[in-house]
């Protein structure tokens, strides 16, 4: 068996609620042109978002809030 044939196609990782929140927010910020390119080359971002969100809603999100460092100005 060659090195290429033995590579996995899936993995399991543990993410905390804050890490998952960051990924979901980043997916929301992908621009339309980039989304189309990613969808063509790697698969649906909407499907990935939905799968991750399904996990997210099972977690305790009560501590997920905007906490800025004193030197960071919110951009909104």
JOVENDA-V275238 format. One record per residue. RES is the residue in three letters. OMEGA is omega in degrees with one decimal (* if undefined). Layout:
res & omega
RES & OMEGA
RES & OMEGA
//
This chain:
res & omega
UNK & -179.0
UNK & 178.9
UNK & -178.2
UNK & -176.9
UNK & -175.0
UNK & -179.5
UNK & 178.3
UNK & 174.5
UNK & 178.0
UNK & 174.6
UNK & 177.6
UNK & 177.6
UNK & 176.7
UNK & 176.6
UNK & 174.4
UNK & -174.1
UNK & -179.3
UNK & 178.3
UNK & 178.7
UNK & 177.2
UNK & 178.8
UNK & -179.4
UNK & 179.2
UNK & 179.0
UNK & 178.2
UNK & 177.7
UNK & 178.1
UNK & -176.0
UNK & 178.8
UNK & -178.6
UNK & -172.6
UNK & -179.7
UNK & 177.9
UNK & 179.7
UNK & 179.6
UNK & -180.0
UNK & 179.0
UNK & 179.6
UNK & -179.4
UNK & -173.8
UNK & -171.2
UNK & -177.9
UNK & -171.5
UNK & 173.7
UNK & 179.0
UNK & 178.7
UNK & 177.4
UNK & 178.9
UNK & -178.5
UNK & 179.1
UNK & 179.6
UNK & 179.6
UNK & 177.3
UNK & 174.8
UNK & -176.7
UNK & -176.0
UNK & 177.0
UNK & -177.4
UNK & 175.6
UNK & -178.3
UNK & -176.5
UNK & 179.2
UNK & 178.0
UNK & -179.3
UNK & 179.9
UNK & 174.9
UNK & -178.3
UNK & 171.3
UNK & -176.1
UNK & -178.3
UNK & -178.3
UNK & 176.5
UNK & 175.3
UNK & -177.3
UNK & -180.0
UNK & *
//
